[in-house]
């Protein structure tokens, strides 16, 4: 028995625009887990700079993307340093230019976004979606194309629009609860391969017996 190797940069040699994202990450404040892929021929190997915006090594916030996520072309993650303080008379960031203007540096606790952006397991993010700072997207969610995600997305939700709104849940609550407990994405590659038909054909009864 065999299965795709998560250490391969280009898992489909005949289709190089799809690549396992983890193997291209070099920055410590970006964490990506196995089998998550990005689909884009033009920006291959430049995801950190083209798709993750306003993210600097001297800040504490992380972008964390878990397993089996599918990320489409031009998806963008806006990180914390994109924010300006809006309660002052001017939103202009004087302090970043120093030369005596640093005297008005806002305190970190005064900025509106402070924490990590996290995409959990088996999330599908469509073309040109934008994820704003400090967002949590939970397991098995789908973000429709061109959506602007400004709030946390509950597990197994389909969202769309600007700002993104929940269109519907993918399954009934009792099925969602069972799938969350099952957490097949944490299985070994061998076990996933052995039971792949049950996962993709929605055979919950078989999966629960494993």
Secondary structure, DSSP 8 states (H G I E B T S, - for coil): -----TT-SSS-TT-TTEEEGGGG---TTEEE-TT-EEE-STTTT-HHHHTEES--TTS---EEE-TT-EE-TT-EEE-GGG----SSS----GGGG-TTGGGG---GGGSS--S-EEE-TT-EE-TT-EE-TT-EE-TT-EE-TT-EE-S-B-TTEEEETBTTEEEEESS-HHHHHHHHHH-GGGS-HHHHHHTHHHHHTT-HHHHHT-
